[in-house]
Amino acid sequence: MSQAEQEASSGKGYNESEIKKKLAEYREANCKEDGTPSLSDFFKERGLEPLAINIEEKPKEVILQQMKVYTERSGKPKNYMTEDEDKEQIRQENVKKHQELLAQKKEIEKQEEEKTEKSYIVQKESIDAKRIEKYLEQERQLLELKAQPLKDAIMENIGGILTDGIAEVCEKMPEDPVEYLVYSFTY
């Protein structure tokens, strides 16, 4: 890390002999017997006992097993990233609730729209029924108005004769009243 940027980019110091040399320097700096604290001392001061394993003498499987036992000696390790997972779960729940609220709101709007549409149809049918009723009344009045001269003419010309004939039919009570009227009151 203390290498100059130019030195690192040139590739100098990244061959096997240079790495071994730097590793020896690191070990010497961290394992000094002159009293300067080593990296393991840092953890020991905080009440954490470091695990010392010689990785050159033991097989990989044994090392991994020792590391697992060391890690799980006080219980299974905890994932300290759960806060982010919890936040994400809460966010997803909020999104789900928001989507449910939107769906409910859309459903309510749809129901209100259908209700408004139904009331509009009922109102339109009512107005149409009133228009038809008014039209039929006007037509009836027009027919009566047009029929009035005909009624007046009938009453004036044959009303009296017809009234007399009906009175006579009521008195004599013939078997066929229409035929009696036709033959009795001929002009």
N, CA and C atoms as a LAMMPS dump frame, in Angstrom:
ITEM: TIMESTEP
0
ITEM: NUMBER OF ATOMS
561
ITEM: BOX BOUNDS ff ff ff
-5.0000000000000000e+02 5.0000000000000000e+02
-5.0000000000000000e+02 5.0000000000000000e+02
-5.0000000000000000e+02 5.0000000000000000e+02
ITEM: ATOMS id mol type element x y z
1 1 1 N 0.827 -1.195 0
2 1 2 C 0 0 0
3 1 3 C 0.867 1.253 0
4 2 1 N 2.063 1.112 0.538
5 2 2 C 2.92 2.281 0.601
6 2 3 C 3.699 2.477 -0.691
7 3 1 N 3.545 1.586 -1.659
8 3 2 C 4.242 1.707 -2.93
9 3 3 C 3.785 2.943 -3.67
10 4 1 N 4.668 3.498 -4.417
11 4 2 C 4.285 4.627 -5.264
12 4 3 C 3.378 4.098 -6.373
13 5 1 N 2.524 4.969 -6.868
14 5 2 C 1.573 4.562 -7.912
15 5 3 C 2.32 4.118 -9.156
16 6 1 N 3.354 4.781 -9.477
17 6 2 C 4.136 4.446 -10.668
18 6 3 C 4.766 3.068 -10.524
19 7 1 N 5.242 2.784 -9.325
20 7 2 C 5.875 1.502 -9.047
21 7 3 C 4.856 0.368 -9.174
22 8 1 N 3.632 0.572 -8.673
23 8 2 C 2.591 -0.456 -8.727
24 8 3 C 2.155 -0.702 -10.158
25 9 1 N 2.045 0.354 -10.96
26 9 2 C 1.574 0.184 -12.33
27 9 3 C 2.637 -0.46 -13.213
28 10 1 N 3.905 -0.348 -12.847
29 10 2 C 4.967 -0.945 -13.663
30 10 3 C 5.066 -2.451 -13.447
31 11 1 N 4.453 -2.97 -12.378
32 11 2 C 4.484 -4.401 -12.103
33 11 3 C 5.63 -4.786 -11.199
34 12 1 N 6.461 -3.815 -10.839
35 12 2 C 7.603 -4.089 -9.964
36 12 3 C 7.07 -4.425 -8.57
37 13 1 N 7.546 -5.441 -7.988
38 13 2 C 7.148 -5.823 -6.65
39 13 3 C 6.031 -6.846 -6.639
40 14 1 N 5.626 -7.313 -7.789
41 14 2 C 4.541 -8.288 -7.835
42 14 3 C 5.013 -9.652 -8.332
43 15 1 N 6.265 -9.973 -8.151
44 15 2 C 6.731 -11.321 -8.453
45 15 3 C 6.881 -12.084 -7.131
46 16 1 N 7.134 -13.358 -7.193
47 16 2 C 7.11 -14.209 -6.013
48 16 3 C 8.167 -13.817 -4.975
49 17 1 N 9.349 -13.519 -5.421
50 17 2 C 10.412 -13.191 -4.462
51 17 3 C 10.131 -11.874 -3.754
52 18 1 N 9.578 -10.888 -4.472
53 18 2 C 9.238 -9.606 -3.858
54 18 3 C 8.098 -9.764 -2.849
55 19 1 N 7.112 -10.579 -3.184
56 19 2 C 5.977 -10.791 -2.274
57 19 3 C 6.466 -11.481 -0.996
58 20 1 N 7.333 -12.487 -1.119
59 20 2 C 7.861 -13.17 0.069
60 20 3 C 8.646 -12.202 0.939
61 21 1 N 9.422 -11.319 0.301
62 21 2 C 10.2 -10.335 1.036
63 21 3 C 9.267 -9.396 1.813
64 22 1 N 8.206 -8.931 1.169
65 22 2 C 7.272 -8.007 1.814
66 22 3 C 6.48 -8.712 2.908
67 23 1 N 6.168 -9.984 2.709
68 23 2 C 5.472 -10.753 3.732
69 23 3 C 6.366 -10.905 4.966
70 24 1 N 7.637 -11.135 4.757
71 24 2 C 8.576 -11.254 5.886
72 24 3 C 8.658 -9.927 6.633
73 25 1 N 8.672 -8.801 5.891
74 25 2 C 8.695 -7.479 6.533
75 25 3 C 7.432 -7.258 7.364
76 26 1 N 6.304 -7.685 6.814
77 26 2 C 5.02 -7.533 7.532
78 26 3 C 5.036 -8.336 8.825
79 27 1 N 5.501 -9.583 8.733
80 27 2 C 5.52 -10.439 9.914
81 27 3 C 6.47 -9.876 10.963
82 28 1 N 7.576 -9.369 10.509
83 28 2 C 8.535 -8.799 11.447
84 28 3 C 7.944 -7.569 12.136
85 29 1 N 7.197 -6.758 11.385
86 29 2 C 6.606 -5.539 11.946
87 29 3 C 5.472 -5.869 12.904
88 30 1 N 4.764 -6.962 12.692
89 30 2 C 3.616 -7.303 13.514
90 30 3 C 3.919 -8.342 14.59
91 31 1 N 5.084 -8.888 14.592
92 31 2 C 5.441 -9.884 15.589
93 31 3 C 6.706 -9.458 16.338
94 32 1 N 6.888 -8.238 16.556
95 32 2 C 8.095 -7.723 17.206
96 32 3 C 8.088 -8.088 18.676
97 33 1 N 9.287 -8.302 19.171
98 33 2 C 9.426 -8.601 20.572
99 33 3 C 9.947 -7.394 21.344
100 34 1 N 9.999 -6.258 20.669
101 34 2 C 10.504 -5.067 21.328
102 34 3 C 9.425 -4.329 22.106
103 35 1 N 8.224 -4.891 22.123
104 35 2 C 7.161 -4.285 22.906
105 35 3 C 6.145 -3.49 22.101
106 36 1 N 6.443 -3.262 20.856
107 36 2 C 5.429 -2.557 20.05
108 36 3 C 4.273 -3.507 19.799
109 37 1 N 3.046 -3.009 19.88
110 37 2 C 1.9 -3.92 19.756
111 37 3 C 1.769 -4.499 18.345
112 38 1 N 1.404 -5.75 18.308
113 38 2 C 1.151 -6.414 17.021
114 38 3 C -0.351 -6.387 16.738
115 39 1 N -0.708 -6.868 15.604
116 39 2 C -2.12 -6.896 15.222
117 39 3 C -2.916 -7.782 16.174
118 40 1 N -2.338 -8.918 16.579
119 40 2 C -3.033 -9.803 17.51
120 40 3 C -3.209 -9.138 18.869
121 41 1 N -2.254 -8.281 19.272
122 41 2 C -2.383 -7.552 20.538
123 41 3 C -3.591 -6.613 20.511
124 42 1 N -3.84 -6.025 19.365
125 42 2 C -4.994 -5.121 19.215
126 42 3 C -6.294 -5.839 19.604
127 43 1 N -6.475 -7.068 19.107
128 43 2 C -7.691 -7.828 19.408
129 43 3 C -7.694 -8.342 20.844
130 44 1 N -6.523 -8.746 21.345
131 44 2 C -6.428 -9.243 22.719
132 44 3 C -6.815 -8.152 23.71
133 45 1 N -6.407 -6.915 23.438
134 45 2 C -6.752 -5.798 24.309
135 45 3 C -8.263 -5.588 24.385
136 46 1 N -8.987 -5.96 23.388
137 46 2 C -10.435 -5.772 23.331
138 46 3 C -11.2 -7.036 23.743
139 47 1 N -10.469 -7.999 24.295
140 47 2 C -11.108 -9.19 24.832
141 47 3 C -11.409 -10.248 23.784
142 48 1 N -10.805 -10.159 22.638
143 48 2 C -11.01 -11.156 21.59
144 48 3 C -9.724 -11.953 21.403
145 49 1 N -9.825 -13.257 21.601
146 49 2 C -8.645 -14.119 21.469
147 49 3 C -8.499 -14.505 19.998
148 50 1 N -7.399 -14.104 19.352
149 50 2 C -7.212 -14.471 17.942
150 50 3 C -6.899 -15.954 17.797
151 51 1 N -7.24 -16.499 16.655
152 51 2 C -6.984 -17.899 16.355
153 51 3 C -5.633 -17.995 15.65
154 52 1 N -4.743 -18.769 16.217
155 52 2 C -3.407 -18.94 15.62
156 52 3 C -3.365 -20.275 14.896
157 53 1 N -3.205 -20.225 13.595
158 53 2 C -3.148 -21.449 12.782
159 53 3 C -1.929 -21.342 11.872
160 54 1 N -1.171 -22.416 11.834
161 54 2 C -0.038 -22.462 10.92
162 54 3 C -0.554 -23.073 9.621
163 55 1 N -0.756 -22.253 8.631
164 55 2 C -1.388 -22.727 7.394
165 55 3 C -0.435 -23.523 6.514
166 56 1 N 0.844 -23.47 6.82
167 56 2 C 1.807 -24.209 6.01
168 56 3 C 1.897 -25.674 6.428
169 57 1 N 1.502 -26.012 7.646
170 57 2 C 1.65 -27.378 8.149
171 57 3 C 0.367 -28.205 8.088
172 58 1 N -0.777 -27.567 8.014
173 58 2 C -2.044 -28.301 8.087
174 58 3 C -2.754 -28.266 6.742
175 59 1 N -3.543 -29.341 6.452
176 59 2 C -4.311 -29.342 5.195
177 59 3 C -5.475 -28.334 5.245
178 60 1 N -5.922 -27.974 4.084
179 60 2 C -6.974 -26.962 3.933
180 60 3 C -8.253 -27.336 4.688
181 61 1 N -8.685 -28.586 4.621
182 61 2 C -9.926 -29.025 5.265
183 61 3 C -9.844 -28.859 6.784
184 62 1 N -8.683 -29.19 7.356
185 62 2 C -8.496 -29.069 8.81
186 62 3 C -8.535 -27.598 9.206
187 63 1 N -7.895 -26.765 8.433
188 63 2 C -7.883 -25.323 8.715
189 63 3 C -9.299 -24.758 8.679
190 64 1 N -10.051 -25.129 7.648
191 64 2 C -11.439 -24.644 7.526
192 64 3 C -12.293 -25.117 8.696
193 65 1 N -12.086 -26.366 9.13
194 65 2 C -12.847 -26.903 10.256
195 65 3 C -12.499 -26.148 11.541
196 66 1 N -11.209 -25.876 11.754
197 66 2 C -10.794 -25.121 12.935
198 66 3 C -11.387 -23.712 12.922
199 67 1 N -11.394 -23.09 11.76
200 67 2 C -11.961 -21.742 11.637
201 67 3 C -13.465 -21.768 11.943
202 68 1 N -14.153 -22.799 11.459
203 68 2 C -15.594 -22.919 11.708
204 68 3 C -15.87 -23.078 13.196
205 69 1 N -15.11 -23.967 13.863
206 69 2 C -15.285 -24.204 15.301
207 69 3 C -14.992 -22.91 16.065
208 70 1 N -13.924 -22.209 15.689
209 70 2 C -13.55 -20.968 16.358
210 70 3 C -14.65 -19.909 16.183
211 71 1 N -15.182 -19.799 14.979
212 71 2 C -16.211 -18.797 14.675
213 71 3 C -17.509 -19.089 15.414
214 72 1 N -17.858 -20.385 15.549
215 72 2 C -19.136 -20.756 16.141
216 72 3 C -19.033 -21.094 17.631
217 73 1 N -17.918 -20.818 18.288
218 73 2 C -17.745 -21.175 19.699
219 73 3 C -18.709 -20.432 20.61
220 74 1 N -19.133 -19.25 20.218
221 74 2 C -20.092 -18.487 21.033
222 74 3 C -21.472 -18.463 20.374
223 75 1 N -21.725 -19.401 19.517
224 75 2 C -22.995 -19.428 18.793
225 75 3 C -22.76 -19.094 17.325
226 76 1 N -23.782 -19.298 16.561
227 76 2 C -23.649 -19.034 15.13
228 76 3 C -23.369 -17.555 14.913
229 77 1 N -22.554 -17.225 13.922
230 77 2 C -22.256 -15.815 13.67
231 77 3 C -23.517 -15.075 13.205
232 78 1 N -23.555 -13.809 13.506
233 78 2 C -24.713 -12.992 13.151
234 78 3 C -24.402 -12.19 11.906
235 79 1 N -25.415 -12.004 11.112
236 79 2 C -25.276 -11.167 9.935
237 79 3 C -25.655 -9.758 10.351
238 80 1 N -24.698 -8.886 10.346
239 80 2 C -24.964 -7.528 10.781
240 80 3 C -25.559 -6.668 9.68
241 81 1 N -25.881 -7.264 8.561
242 81 2 C -26.502 -6.534 7.467
243 81 3 C -28.022 -6.671 7.504
244 82 1 N -28.555 -7.256 8.563
245 82 2 C -30.009 -7.468 8.624
246 82 3 C -30.776 -6.163 8.634
247 83 1 N -30.149 -5.104 9.103
248 83 2 C -30.847 -3.822 9.121
249 83 3 C -31.282 -3.446 7.702
250 84 1 N -30.368 -3.64 6.748
251 84 2 C -30.706 -3.343 5.361
252 84 3 C -31.803 -4.277 4.857
253 85 1 N -31.715 -5.555 5.239
254 85 2 C -32.746 -6.511 4.828
255 85 3 C -34.089 -6.146 5.45
256 86 1 N -34.056 -5.751 6.73
257 86 2 C -35.291 -5.346 7.398
258 86 3 C -35.883 -4.115 6.721
259 87 1 N -35.009 -3.156 6.421
260 87 2 C -35.493 -1.958 5.732
261 87 3 C -36.096 -2.301 4.382
262 88 1 N -35.458 -3.201 3.657
263 88 2 C -35.964 -3.608 2.35
264 88 3 C -37.308 -4.324 2.498
265 89 1 N -37.41 -5.179 3.511
266 89 2 C -38.676 -5.883 3.746
267 89 3 C -39.778 -4.893 4.091
268 90 1 N -39.468 -3.922 4.944
269 90 2 C -40.449 -2.885 5.305
270 90 3 C -40.833 -2.085 4.074
271 91 1 N -39.826 -1.751 3.244
272 91 2 C -40.108 -0.997 2.013
273 91 3 C -41.032 -1.794 1.087
274 92 1 N -40.738 -3.098 0.944
275 92 2 C -41.58 -3.943 0.093
276 92 3 C -42.996 -4.044 0.645
277 93 1 N -43.118 -4.166 1.975
278 93 2 C -44.444 -4.206 2.589
279 93 3 C -45.186 -2.901 2.345
280 94 1 N -44.474 -1.777 2.466
281 94 2 C -45.095 -0.474 2.2
282 94 3 C -45.533 -0.356 0.746
283 95 1 N -44.7 -0.847 -0.169
284 95 2 C -45.059 -0.827 -1.591
285 95 3 C -46.297 -1.69 -1.824
286 96 1 N -46.328 -2.859 -1.187
287 96 2 C -47.473 -3.763 -1.339
288 96 3 C -48.743 -3.112 -0.795
289 97 1 N -48.64 -2.486 0.396
290 97 2 C -49.794 -1.799 0.979
291 97 3 C -50.254 -0.664 0.076
292 98 1 N -49.283 0.073 -0.464
293 98 2 C -49.607 1.187 -1.358
294 98 3 C -50.331 0.67 -2.604
295 99 1 N -49.849 -0.443 -3.158
296 99 2 C -50.494 -1.029 -4.333
297 99 3 C -51.909 -1.512 -3.99
298 100 1 N -52.072 -2.106 -2.806
299 100 2 C -53.395 -2.552 -2.378
300 100 3 C -54.34 -1.359 -2.226
301 101 1 N -53.828 -0.266 -1.628
302 101 2 C -54.648 0.94 -1.479
303 101 3 C -55.038 1.51 -2.835
304 102 1 N -54.093 1.512 -3.77
305 102 2 C -54.404 1.991 -5.119
306 102 3 C -55.461 1.11 -5.779
307 103 1 N -55.325 -0.201 -5.599
308 103 2 C -56.306 -1.123 -6.178
309 103 3 C -57.688 -0.895 -5.563
310 104 1 N -57.719 -0.709 -4.227
311 104 2 C -58.999 -0.431 -3.557
312 104 3 C -59.586 0.887 -4.049
313 105 1 N -58.741 1.884 -4.187
314 105 2 C -59.193 3.192 -4.658
315 105 3 C -59.756 3.087 -6.07
316 106 1 N -59.075 2.342 -6.934
317 106 2 C -59.564 2.142 -8.304
318 106 3 C -60.895 1.408 -8.296
319 107 1 N -61.018 0.401 -7.418
320 107 2 C -62.268 -0.365 -7.326
321 107 3 C -63.409 0.543 -6.866
322 108 1 N -63.137 1.38 -5.859
323 108 2 C -64.158 2.318 -5.369
324 108 3 C -64.546 3.296 -6.474
325 109 1 N -63.537 3.813 -7.19
326 109 2 C -63.824 4.736 -8.29
327 109 3 C -64.652 4.039 -9.372
328 110 1 N -64.324 2.789 -9.653
329 110 2 C -65.067 2.03 -10.665
330 110 3 C -66.512 1.84 -10.218
331 111 1 N -66.706 1.484 -8.929
332 111 2 C -68.056 1.298 -8.413
333 111 3 C -68.836 2.606 -8.452
334 112 1 N -68.185 3.71 -8.079
335 112 2 C -68.858 5.005 -8.116
336 112 3 C -69.209 5.391 -9.553
337 113 1 N -68.303 5.087 -10.477
338 113 2 C -68.564 5.376 -11.894
339 113 3 C -69.75 4.561 -12.397
340 114 1 N -69.787 3.277 -12.022
341 114 2 C -70.913 2.427 -12.421
342 114 3 C -72.214 2.939 -11.806
343 115 1 N -72.16 3.354 -10.541
344 115 2 C -73.334 3.881 -9.856
345 115 3 C -73.82 5.156 -10.555
346 116 1 N -72.884 6.044 -10.883
347 116 2 C -73.231 7.282 -11.581
348 116 3 C -73.828 6.973 -12.952
349 117 1 N -73.232 6 -13.639
350 117 2 C -73.726 5.625 -14.959
351 117 3 C -75.142 5.042 -14.859
352 118 1 N -75.363 4.199 -13.847
353 118 2 C -76.701 3.616 -13.665
354 118 3 C -77.72 4.708 -13.358
355 119 1 N -77.361 5.643 -12.484
356 119 2 C -78.302 6.725 -12.154
357 119 3 C -78.553 7.598 -13.38
358 120 1 N -77.529 7.795 -14.205
359 120 2 C -77.705 8.561 -15.44
360 120 3 C -78.668 7.832 -16.376
361 121 1 N -78.513 6.504 -16.479
362 121 2 C -79.407 5.719 -17.351
363 121 3 C -80.839 5.781 -16.83
364 122 1 N -81.024 5.633 -15.514
365 122 2 C -82.362 5.703 -14.923
366 122 3 C -82.968 7.084 -15.165
367 123 1 N -82.173 8.113 -14.967
368 123 2 C -82.646 9.485 -15.179
369 123 3 C -83.015 9.693 -16.651
370 124 1 N -82.182 9.193 -17.558
371 124 2 C -82.455 9.324 -18.996
372 124 3 C -83.731 8.582 -19.369
373 125 1 N -83.905 7.366 -18.822
374 125 2 C -85.128 6.596 -19.103
375 125 3 C -86.355 7.329 -18.572
376 126 1 N -86.233 7.936 -17.4
377 126 2 C -87.337 8.693 -16.825
378 126 3 C -87.699 9.883 -17.714
379 127 1 N -86.675 10.598 -18.151
380 127 2 C -86.921 11.746 -19.044
381 127 3 C -87.544 11.288 -20.352
382 128 1 N -87.031 10.177 -20.906
383 128 2 C -87.586 9.647 -22.152
384 128 3 C -89.049 9.227 -21.968
385 129 1 N -89.357 8.587 -20.822
386 129 2 C -90.734 8.161 -20.554
387 129 3 C -91.655 9.381 -20.464
388 130 1 N -91.19 10.459 -19.793
389 130 2 C -91.997 11.685 -19.702
390 130 3 C -92.196 12.301 -21.081
391 131 1 N -91.17 12.286 -21.925
392 131 2 C -91.29 12.823 -23.285
393 131 3 C -92.306 12.024 -24.094
394 132 1 N -92.229 10.71 -23.979
395 132 2 C -93.168 9.849 -24.722
396 132 3 C -94.593 10.102 -24.234
397 133 1 N -94.757 10.17 -22.918
398 133 2 C -96.077 10.431 -22.342
399 133 3 C -96.624 11.775 -22.834
400 134 1 N -95.767 12.782 -22.824
401 134 2 C -96.171 14.121 -23.292
402 134 3 C -96.526 14.084 -24.781
403 135 1 N -95.717 13.372 -25.556
404 135 2 C -95.979 13.247 -26.994
405 135 3 C -97.321 12.558 -27.239
406 136 1 N -97.579 11.462 -26.513
407 136 2 C -98.85 10.739 -26.692
408 136 3 C -100.036 11.619 -26.289
409 137 1 N -99.889 12.395 -25.235
410 137 2 C -100.957 13.309 -24.804
411 137 3 C -101.213 14.377 -25.873
412 138 1 N -100.148 14.923 -26.427
413 138 2 C -100.307 15.929 -27.481
414 138 3 C -100.965 15.327 -28.719
415 139 1 N -100.589 14.098 -29.041
416 139 2 C -101.183 13.428 -30.201
417 139 3 C -102.667 13.158 -29.962
418 140 1 N -103.017 12.725 -28.736
419 140 2 C -104.425 12.493 -28.415
420 140 3 C -105.229 13.784 -28.526
421 141 1 N -104.668 14.876 -27.995
422 141 2 C -105.352 16.172 -28.075
423 141 3 C -105.518 16.615 -29.525
424 142 1 N -104.496 16.385 -30.349
425 142 2 C -104.564 16.748 -31.77
426 142 3 C -105.638 15.939 -32.488
427 143 1 N -105.695 14.641 -32.178
428 143 2 C -106.73 13.796 -32.799
429 143 3 C -108.131 14.248 -32.37
430 144 1 N -108.285 14.583 -31.091
431 144 2 C -109.586 15.073 -30.624
432 144 3 C -109.944 16.377 -31.323
433 145 1 N -108.945 17.233 -31.479
434 145 2 C -109.181 18.519 -32.147
435 145 3 C -109.581 18.311 -33.599
436 146 1 N -108.905 17.395 -34.274
437 146 2 C -109.235 17.104 -35.674
438 146 3 C -110.581 16.381 -35.782
439 147 1 N -110.936 15.571 -34.785
440 147 2 C -112.179 14.807 -34.829
441 147 3 C -113.389 15.653 -34.437
442 148 1 N -113.19 16.767 -33.814
443 148 2 C -114.308 17.6 -33.34
444 148 3 C -115.244 18.038 -34.477
445 149 1 N -114.741 18.508 -35.618
446 149 2 C -115.659 18.883 -36.702
447 149 3 C -116.488 17.695 -37.197
448 150 1 N -115.857 16.52 -37.235
449 150 2 C -116.589 15.331 -37.667
450 150 3 C -117.68 14.978 -36.669
451 151 1 N -117.372 15.053 -35.374
452 151 2 C -118.383 14.795 -34.341
453 151 3 C -119.539 15.778 -34.47
454 152 1 N -119.182 17.031 -34.654
455 152 2 C -120.23 18.057 -34.792
456 152 3 C -121.12 17.783 -36.001
457 153 1 N -120.521 17.377 -37.117
458 153 2 C -121.288 17.096 -38.339
459 153 3 C -122.197 15.896 -38.135
460 154 1 N -121.678 14.85 -37.469
461 154 2 C -122.5 13.657 -37.218
462 154 3 C -123.662 14.012 -36.312
463 155 1 N -123.387 14.751 -35.253
464 155 2 C -124.454 15.12 -34.324
465 155 3 C -125.496 15.991 -35.006
466 156 1 N -125.055 16.848 -35.886
467 156 2 C -125.977 17.761 -36.566
468 156 3 C -126.828 17.03 -37.607
469 157 1 N -126.244 16.113 -38.369
470 157 2 C -126.954 15.482 -39.478
471 157 3 C -127.677 14.195 -39.085
472 158 1 N -127.035 13.309 -38.354
473 158 2 C -127.7 12.039 -38.062
474 158 3 C -127.871 11.79 -36.585
475 159 1 N -127.446 12.711 -35.766
476 159 2 C -127.524 12.527 -34.326
477 159 3 C -128.951 12.351 -33.856
478 160 1 N -129.853 13.187 -34.364
479 160 2 C -131.245 13.1 -33.931
480 160 3 C -131.886 11.797 -34.378
481 161 1 N -131.672 11.438 -35.639
482 161 2 C -132.263 10.213 -36.193
483 161 3 C -131.724 9.008 -35.421
484 162 1 N -130.431 8.987 -35.171
485 162 2 C -129.801 7.867 -34.472
486 162 3 C -130.338 7.767 -33.039
487 163 1 N -130.525 8.906 -32.398
488 163 2 C -131.064 8.908 -31.041
489 163 3 C -132.484 8.351 -31.031
490 164 1 N -133.302 8.786 -31.988
491 164 2 C -134.672 8.263 -32.084
492 164 3 C -134.674 6.762 -32.341
493 165 1 N -133.791 6.304 -33.247
494 165 2 C -133.723 4.878 -33.587
495 165 3 C -133.308 4.05 -32.384
496 166 1 N -132.363 4.521 -31.627
497 166 2 C -131.902 3.779 -30.448
498 166 3 C -133.015 3.718 -29.416
499 167 1 N -133.745 4.802 -29.271
500 167 2 C -134.869 4.807 -28.323
501 167 3 C -135.92 3.785 -28.741
502 168 1 N -136.207 3.734 -30.054
503 168 2 C -137.214 2.787 -30.546
504 168 3 C -136.741 1.354 -30.379
505 169 1 N -135.44 1.086 -30.622
506 169 2 C -134.883 -0.254 -30.446
507 169 3 C -135.004 -0.651 -28.989
508 170 1 N -134.795 0.297 -28.046
509 170 2 C -134.907 -0.005 -26.628
510 170 3 C -136.35 -0.35 -26.268
511 171 1 N -137.329 0.281 -26.932
512 171 2 C -138.734 -0.001 -26.638
513 171 3 C -139.15 -1.35 -27.205
514 172 1 N -138.822 -1.626 -28.463
515 172 2 C -139.331 -2.818 -29.15
516 172 3 C -138.446 -4.039 -28.906
517 173 1 N -137.224 -3.886 -28.623
518 173 2 C -136.274 -4.953 -28.342
519 173 3 C -136.289 -6.034 -29.424
520 174 1 N -135.929 -5.663 -30.664
521 174 2 C -135.902 -6.652 -31.737
522 174 3 C -134.77 -7.66 -31.542
523 175 1 N -134.867 -8.768 -32.322
524 175 2 C -133.862 -9.812 -32.218
525 175 3 C -132.516 -9.315 -32.743
526 176 1 N -132.492 -8.608 -33.839
527 176 2 C -131.257 -8.045 -34.403
528 176 3 C -131.419 -6.535 -34.463
529 177 1 N -130.941 -5.791 -33.479
530 177 2 C -131.157 -4.354 -33.408
531 177 3 C -130.531 -3.598 -34.573
532 178 1 N -129.4 -4.016 -35.06
533 178 2 C -128.745 -3.302 -36.154
534 178 3 C -129.58 -3.431 -37.415
535 179 1 N -130.032 -4.605 -37.73
536 179 2 C -130.861 -4.826 -38.927
537 179 3 C -132.168 -4.043 -38.815
538 180 1 N -132.739 -4.011 -37.616
539 180 2 C -133.971 -3.251 -37.383
540 180 3 C -133.746 -1.779 -37.692
541 181 1 N -132.598 -1.238 -37.225
542 181 2 C -132.286 0.175 -37.474
543 181 3 C -132.085 0.426 -38.96
544 182 1 N -131.427 -0.49 -39.651
545 182 2 C -131.146 -0.295 -41.083
546 182 3 C -132.458 -0.262 -41.862
547 183 1 N -133.386 -1.148 -41.601
548 183 2 C -134.614 -1.223 -42.384
549 183 3 C -135.678 -0.243 -41.902
550 184 1 N -135.659 0.158 -40.674
551 184 2 C -136.685 1.044 -40.122
552 184 3 C -136.411 2.497 -40.47
553 185 1 N -135.21 2.865 -40.484
554 185 2 C -134.884 4.289 -40.674
555 185 3 C -134.165 4.504 -41.998
556 186 1 N -134.699 4.123 -43.034
557 186 2 C -134.127 4.36 -44.335
558 186 3 C -134.635 5.69 -44.845
559 187 1 N -133.891 6.392 -45.536
560 187 2 C -134.23 7.729 -46.015
561 187 3 C -135.133 7.645 -47.213
